[in-house]
Amino acid sequence: MASSRIVMTAALALSSLVPAAHAQGDRVTAGAAKVDITPAASSLGPGDVLRDRLFVRAIVIASGTSCAVLVGVDAVGIGDEIAQGAIRRASKATGCDAGNFVVSATHTHSSSAGPMRSSRPDAALLTESIVKAVTDARAALRPARIGYGTTRIDLNVNRDLFEKGRWVQGPNPAGVSDKTLSVLEILGADDLPIGVYLNYAMHPIHFNMAGVVSGDFAGEASRYIERRYGPATVAIFAQGASGDQNPRLMRPMNKLSRTRTGSPDADDMRLTAPRPWQPGAEGADVMRRRFAALGAPVPADRNTAYRTAVDEVGELVSATGTILGETAIDLMRYRISSRRDRAVIRGASTLVRCPGRDRQDRDDPVREGALPPYADGAPVEIRVGMLRIGDVYISTVNGEVYSEIALRLKREAPVANLMMTSLANGWSNSGYIYSNAASPYLTFQVIGSRLKPGCAEDGIVEASLTMIAAAGT
């Protein structure tokens, strides 16, 4: 932890250089914009489905000479080259300090049709889209007020399950799960939303390994809010600490994935059929064969069943997005009573460095249930940030963080209005960022992580608390 403490001291010094502002800050203005990044239909494979459109969404909140930039991208993740390059260019174009940016991925696992496809936006296109969305939002600034609220929704579930003597990825209702929906609203002078920033911890995996392009429930939630208020409103879904959080209702997704990849049990509708996470007839190399199957079109004799399964999952995705979107609207309409037209804006970031490890079983990797052999590897660098907008604090981490880490930070922080946005401002070389308590779990997230136990959780929490103190309360 010594190296982490050295870096955190640097973060404190950096934040302390921010000029002191009026106690309540200057008057707030805000603007929002979005850019379509949907892959061209010609880039999809035969039989793949383009279900809904993908976007880069941006909200800029300004106060005096400072501005905060919130960006959400319908993508599984955003690499350092893209995120940091876009931040540098957008910062130069808008005058917003690079330390005040939160550029995060919604983490939809269907931003391209499958791992064998080339339908992801290339780095140049995605960078340009982020810069354009931020620049357009900055140009649309108008007087605004900000409010914040939280509520609970039971849509997610812990996915680290120990069952019948083995570790698997399956629903674990007894596991740690942060069910908080956090909403930062930005209202115009007409009392209609300029922007809505909603944060919830749940993997968007409904169309994973299914040959479907979709923003999943994250895109549905954003579009639901935007439809309610019209084209002047932009709603960003920000991924919370969801490294160990799946949707609670997974049956349609499991059926779709098996139908798309030709699994022998895809049509088994018996209520007593083996559960998807239990060993079955598909064998130990099931994941390898499923990935390979995505490289081929759906066979003609399975096409009707596949389309039916896509529609069935779509119904659940629409329902989930509707619940998230309408709950956010309900929160704004009835439960947020305090809105402010002034705000202090301050941001900072730092690197938490932890010992790394590399797996030595690459030729025949174990997915879960056993500890693979490791060798010491290059250090892991986790980018941790903190953005203050008035009395709202957004903690950022550039990886897939376990829910327990965010919950600990919320417990220990001296501020009430705090959310954690993961997969933000790049992608760490860590793999999953598991909690201290989860370090002995033999789930694929933990054993696949490059992190050695005992560093990441403490480093993230301590760095975040240091930056909160530096940003002031």
C-alpha positions in Angstrom: 0.0 0.0 0.0 3.0 2.3 0.3 3.1 3.1 -3.4 -0.7 3.8 -3.4 -0.3 6.3 -0.5 2.5 8.1 -2.4 0.2 8.5 -5.5 -2.8 9.6 -3.3 -0.7 12.3 -1.7 0.0 13.6 -5.2 -3.7 13.6 -5.9 -4.3 15.8 -2.8 -1.7 18.3 -3.9 -3.3 18.4 -7.4 -6.8 19.0 -6.1 -5.6 21.7 -3.7 -4.4 23.7 -6.7 -8.0 24.4 -7.8 -8.8 28.0 -7.1 -11.1 28.7 -4.2 -14.6 29.5 -5.3 -17.6 31.3 -3.8 -19.0 29.0 -1.0 -22.0 28.3 -3.2 -20.2 28.5 -6.5 -21.3 30.6 -9.5 -24.6 30.3 -11.4 -25.1 27.1 -13.3 -25.6 26.7 -17.0 -25.9 23.4 -18.9 -26.2 21.9 -22.3 -26.6 18.4 -23.7 -26.1 16.6 -27.0 -25.8 13.1 -28.5 -24.2 11.5 -31.6 -25.3 8.3 -33.3 -22.6 5.6 -33.4 -24.7 2.7 -34.6 -22.7 0.3 -36.8 -23.6 0.2 -40.4 -25.9 -2.8 -41.3 -23.3 -3.8 -43.9 -20.8 -4.5 -41.1 -23.0 -7.1 -39.5 -22.7 -10.8 -40.2 -25.4 -12.8 -42.1 -28.5 -13.2 -39.9 -27.4 -10.7 -37.2 -30.0 -8.3 -35.9 -29.7 -4.5 -35.5 -32.3 -4.0 -32.8 -31.8 -0.4 -31.7 -29.4 2.5 -32.3 -26.3 3.3 -30.2 -25.2 6.8 -29.1 -22.6 8.9 -27.5 -24.4 11.2 -25.1 -22.9 14.3 -23.4 -24.0 16.7 -20.7 -21.9 19.8 -19.9 -22.5 21.7 -16.6 -20.8 25.1 -16.3 -20.3 27.3 -13.3 -18.2 30.5 -13.7 -15.0 29.5 -15.5 -15.3 25.8 -14.6 -17.3 23.1 -16.3 -18.0 19.4 -15.7 -18.4 17.0 -18.6 -20.5 13.8 -18.3 -20.3 11.4 -21.3 -22.0 8.0 -21.7 -21.1 5.7 -24.6 -23.1 2.7 -25.7 -20.1 0.4 -25.7 -18.8 -2.5 -23.7 -15.8 -0.4 -22.7 -13.6 2.5 -23.9 -9.8 1.9 -24.0 -7.3 4.4 -22.6 -6.3 5.6 -26.1 -9.8 6.6 -27.0 -10.9 7.9 -23.7 -7.9 10.0 -22.9 -7.4 11.2 -26.5 -11.0 12.3 -26.6 -10.8 14.0 -23.2 -7.6 15.9 -24.3 -9.3 17.1 -27.6 -12.6 18.0 -26.0 -10.9 19.8 -23.2 -9.0 21.9 -25.7 -12.1 22.6 -27.8 -14.4 23.5 -24.9 -12.1 25.0 -22.2 -13.4 22.4 -19.7 -10.6 21.1 -17.5 -9.6 17.5 -18.4 -9.8 16.6 -14.7 -13.6 17.4 -14.8 -14.5 14.8 -17.4 -16.3 11.5 -16.8 -16.4 9.5 -20.0 -17.9 6.1 -19.3 -19.2 3.1 -21.1 -22.7 1.8 -20.5 -21.1 -1.7 -20.7 -23.7 -3.1 -23.1 -22.4 -6.4 -24.3 -24.1 -6.0 -27.6 -22.5 -2.9 -29.1 -21.4 -5.2 -31.8 -23.1 -8.4 -32.9 -20.4 -10.7 -31.5 -16.7 -11.3 -30.8 -16.2 -12.4 -34.4 -17.6 -9.2 -35.9 -16.0 -6.0 -37.0 -18.9 -3.8 -36.3 -17.5 -1.8 -33.4 -16.8 1.8 -34.2 -13.1 2.3 -34.9 -11.0 4.4 -32.5 -11.0 7.5 -34.7 -14.8 7.5 -35.2 -15.5 7.0 -31.5 -13.0 9.7 -30.5 -14.6 12.1 -33.0 -18.1 11.3 -31.8 -17.2 11.9 -28.2 -15.5 15.2 -29.0 -18.5 16.3 -31.2 -21.1 15.4 -28.5 -19.1 17.4 -25.9 -18.6 20.3 -28.2 -22.2 20.5 -29.2 -23.3 20.2 -25.5 -21.0 23.1 -24.6 -22.4 25.2 -27.4 -25.9 24.7 -26.0 -25.4 26.1 -22.5 -28.4 27.8 -20.9 -29.4 28.7 -17.3 -30.0 25.6 -15.3 -30.5 24.1 -11.8 -29.3 20.8 -10.5 -30.9 18.3 -8.1 -30.0 14.8 -6.8 -31.9 11.9 -5.4 -31.7 8.1 -4.8 -34.1 5.2 -4.6 -33.8 1.4 -4.6 -34.8 -1.0 -7.4 -34.5 -4.7 -7.0 -33.4 -5.5 -10.6 -29.9 -6.7 -10.0 -28.4 -9.7 -8.2 -24.9 -10.8 -7.1 -23.5 -13.4 -9.5 -20.8 -15.1 -7.4 -22.5 -18.3 -6.5 -21.1 -21.2 -4.5 -23.5 -24.2 -5.1 -23.1 -27.9 -4.6 -19.4 -27.6 -3.7 -18.3 -25.4 -6.7 -18.1 -21.8 -7.7 -20.2 -20.7 -10.7 -21.6 -17.6 -12.2 -25.2 -17.8 -11.1 -27.8 -15.7 -9.2 -26.9 -15.3 -5.6 -29.6 -13.4 -3.8 -27.7 -13.7 -0.5 -24.7 -12.0 -2.0 -23.7 -8.3 -1.6 -25.7 -6.1 -4.0 -26.1 -2.3 -4.2 -29.6 -1.7 -5.4 -29.4 2.1 -5.4 -30.5 4.1 -8.4 -28.9 7.5 -8.2 -30.1 10.4 -10.4 -28.5 13.8 -11.1 -31.0 16.0 -12.8 -30.2 19.2 -14.7 -33.3 21.4 -15.2 -33.7 24.3 -17.6 -35.5 27.5 -16.8 -38.7 25.9 -18.1 -38.4 23.2 -15.4 -37.8 20.5 -18.1 -34.7 18.3 -18.0 -31.7 19.4 -20.0 -29.9 16.3 -18.9 -30.5 13.3 -16.6 -27.6 11.2 -15.3 -28.8 7.9 -13.8 -26.4 5.4 -12.2 -27.2 1.8 -11.4 -25.0 -1.3 -11.0 -26.1 -4.1 -13.4 -24.5 -5.9 -16.3 -26.2 -5.2 -19.7 -25.8 -8.7 -21.0 -29.3 -9.7 -22.3 -28.1 -9.9 -25.9 -24.6 -11.2 -25.1 -23.4 -14.0 -27.5 -26.6 -13.6 -29.5 -25.7 -11.8 -32.7 -27.7 -8.7 -31.8 -26.7 -5.0 -31.8 -28.4 -3.2 -28.9 -27.8 -0.7 -26.2 -29.6 -3.2 -23.9 -31.6 -1.9 -20.9 -29.1 1.0 -20.6 -30.1 2.4 -24.0 -33.8 1.6 -23.3 -33.7 3.6 -20.1 -32.1 6.6 -21.8 -34.5 6.5 -24.7 -37.5 6.2 -22.4 -36.6 9.4 -20.6 -35.7 11.2 -23.8 -39.0 10.3 -25.4 -40.9 11.6 -22.4 -39.3 15.1 -22.7 -38.4 15.5 -26.3 -35.2 16.1 -28.3 -33.9 18.8 -26.0 -33.3 16.2 -23.2 -30.4 13.8 -23.0 -30.3 11.0 -20.5 -27.1 9.2 -19.7 -27.0 5.7 -18.1 -23.8 5.4 -16.0 -22.7 2.0 -15.0 -22.3 1.6 -11.2 -20.1 -0.9 -9.4 -21.4 -3.9 -11.3 -18.4 -6.2 -11.5 -20.4 -8.9 -9.6 -23.9 -7.8 -10.6 -26.1 -9.4 -13.2 -29.8 -8.8 -14.1 -31.9 -10.8 -11.7 -34.1 -12.2 -14.5 -31.9 -14.1 -16.9 -34.0 -17.0 -18.3 -34.8 -15.3 -21.7 -31.2 -14.3 -22.2 -29.9 -17.8 -21.5 -32.4 -19.3 -24.0 -31.4 -16.7 -26.7 -27.7 -17.4 -26.2 -28.2 -21.1 -26.5 -30.5 -20.8 -29.5 -28.0 -18.6 -31.3 -25.1 -20.9 -30.7 -26.9 -24.2 -31.2 -26.7 -25.5 -27.7 -28.5 -28.9 -27.4 -30.6 -27.8 -24.4 -31.9 -24.5 -26.0 -35.5 -25.8 -26.4 -35.7 -27.5 -23.0 -38.5 -25.6 -21.4 -39.1 -28.0 -18.5 -39.2 -26.2 -15.2 -37.0 -29.0 -13.8 -34.4 -28.7 -16.6 -30.7 -28.2 -15.4 -30.0 -24.6 -14.6 -27.7 -22.8 -17.1 -24.9 -22.4 -14.7 -24.9 -26.1 -13.8 -22.8 -28.7 -15.6 -24.7 -30.2 -18.5 -24.4 -32.1 -21.7 -22.4 -29.4 -23.5 -19.1 -30.3 -22.0 -16.2 -28.4 -20.5 -15.3 -26.5 -23.6 -18.8 -25.0 -24.0 -17.7 -21.4 -24.0 -15.1 -22.0 -26.7 -17.6 -23.6 -29.0 -20.2 -20.9 -28.4 -17.8 -18.2 -29.4 -16.9 -20.2 -32.5 -20.6 -20.6 -33.4 -21.0 -16.8 -33.5 -18.7 -16.7 -36.5 -21.4 -18.4 -38.6 -24.9 -17.4 -39.5 -27.9 -18.9 -37.8 -28.8 -22.1 -39.7 -32.1 -21.9 -41.6 -33.8 -24.6 -39.5 -33.1 -22.5 -36.4 -33.9 -19.1 -37.7 -37.5 -18.9 -36.6 -36.7 -20.0 -33.1 -33.8 -17.5 -33.0 -36.0 -14.5 -34.0 -38.6 -15.5 -31.5 -36.0 -15.6 -28.8 -34.7 -12.2 -29.8 -38.2 -10.8 -29.5 -38.7 -12.4 -26.1 -35.5 -10.9 -24.7 -36.5 -7.6 -26.2 -39.7 -7.6 -24.2 -37.7 -8.0 -21.0 -35.1 -5.4 -22.0 -37.9 -2.9 -22.8 -39.5 -3.6 -19.5 -36.3 -3.2 -17.6 -35.4 0.1 -19.3 -39.0 1.4 -18.7 -38.7 0.6 -15.0 -35.4 2.4 -14.7 -36.5 5.3 -16.8 -39.9 5.8 -15.1 -38.3 5.4 -11.6 -35.9 8.1 -12.5 -38.7 10.4 -13.6 -40.7 9.5 -10.5 -37.7 10.4 -8.4 -37.3 13.8 -10.1 -41.0 14.6 -10.1 -41.9 13.7 -6.5 -38.8 13.1 -4.4 -36.2 15.7 -5.3 -37.2 18.9 -3.4 -33.9 20.8 -3.3 -32.5 22.2 -6.5 -29.7 24.7 -6.8 -28.7 27.2 -9.4 -25.2 27.6 -8.1 -22.4 25.0 -7.9 -18.8 24.5 -7.1 -17.1 22.3 -9.8 -13.9 20.5 -8.9 -12.3 17.4 -10.2 -9.1 15.3 -9.7 -7.8 11.9 -10.6 -4.9 9.7 -9.6 -3.4 6.2 -10.2 -3.6 3.5 -7.6 -0.9 1.0 -8.3 -1.2 -2.6 -7.2 0.9 -5.8 -7.6 0.0 -7.7 -10.7 -0.2 -11.4 -11.6 -0.4 -13.3 -15.0 -2.1 -16.6 -15.6 0.0 -19.4 -16.8 -2.8 -21.7 -18.2 -3.5 -19.8 -21.4 -3.4 -22.9 -23.6 -6.2 -24.6 -21.6 -7.6 -21.9 -19.3 -10.0 -22.9 -16.5 -13.1 -20.7 -16.4 -14.0 -21.1 -12.8 -13.9 -23.5 -9.8 -10.1 -23.8 -9.6 -7.2 -21.6 -8.9 -5.0 -21.4 -12.0 -1.2 -21.1 -11.8 0.1 -17.5 -11.7 3.4 -15.7 -12.2 4.2 -12.2 -11.0 3.2 -9.7 -13.6 3.4 -6.0 -14.4 1.8 -3.7 -11.8 -1.8 -2.9 -12.2 -2.7 0.7 -12.6 -6.2 1.8 -11.7 -7.3 5.3 -12.5 -9.5 6.7 -9.7 -11.2 10.1 -10.0 -13.6 12.3 -8.1 -15.8 15.0 -9.6 -17.7 17.4 -7.4 -20.7 19.2 -8.9 -22.2 21.3 -6.1 -23.0 18.8 -3.3 -22.9 15.8 -5.7 -19.8 13.7 -5.9 -19.1 11.2 -8.7 -16.4 8.7 -7.9 -14.9 7.2 -11.1 -12.9 4.0 -11.6 -11.6 2.7 -15.0 -12.6 -0.9 -14.5 -15.3 -3.4 -13.4 -15.6 -2.8 -9.7 -17.3 -5.1 -7.2 -20.3 -3.7 -5.5 -18.8 -4.1 -2.1 -16.1 -1.5 -2.8 -18.7 1.2 -3.7 -20.8 0.4 -0.7 -17.7 0.7 1.6 -16.9 4.1 0.0 -20.4 5.3 0.5 -20.3 4.2 4.2 -17.0 5.9 4.9 -17.4 9.1 2.9 -18.3 12.3 4.7 -20.7 13.3 2.0 -24.3 12.0 1.4 -24.7 12.5 -2.4 -22.1 10.1 -3.8 -22.2 7.6 -6.6 -19.6 5.5 -8.3 -19.3 5.3 -12.1 -17.2 2.4 -13.3 -15.6 1.8 -16.7 -14.8 5.5 -16.7 -12.0 7.4 -18.5 -10.3 4.4 -19.9 -9.9 0.7 -19.1 -7.5 -0.6 -16.5 -5.1 -3.5 -17.1 -6.6 -5.2 -14.1 -9.5 -7.2 -15.4 -12.2 -7.3 -12.7 -11.6 -5.3 -9.6 -12.8 -7.6 -6.9 -13.3 -6.7 -3.2 -11.2 -7.9 -0.3 -14.0 -10.3 0.8 -14.2 -11.8 -2.6 -10.5 -12.6 -3.0 -10.9 -16.4 -2.1 -13.8 -16.9 -4.6 -13.0 -19.1 -7.5 -15.3 -17.4 -9.9 -14.1 -16.5 -13.4 -14.1 -12.7 -12.5 -11.7 -13.3 -9.5 -9.4 -15.9 -10.9 -9.2 -14.0 -14.2 -8.2 -10.7 -12.6 -4.6 -9.5 -12.8 -4.9 -8.1 -9.3 -3.2 -9.8 -6.4 -5.5 -9.8 -3.3 -5.5 -7.1 -0.7 -4.7 -3.8 -2.6 -7.4 -2.6 -4.9 -10.3 -2.0 -2.5 -8.2 -0.2 0.0 -6.4 1.9 -2.6 -9.7 2.9 -4.4 -11.4 3.9 -1.1 -8.5 5.7 0.4 -7.8 7.6 -2.8 -11.4 8.6 -3.2 -11.7 9.8 0.4 -8.5 11.9 0.0 -10.0 13.5 -3.2 -13.3 14.2 -1.5 -11.4 16.0 1.3 -9.4 18.0 -1.2 -12.5 19.0 -3.2 -14.2 20.3 0.0 -17.6 19.7 1.4 
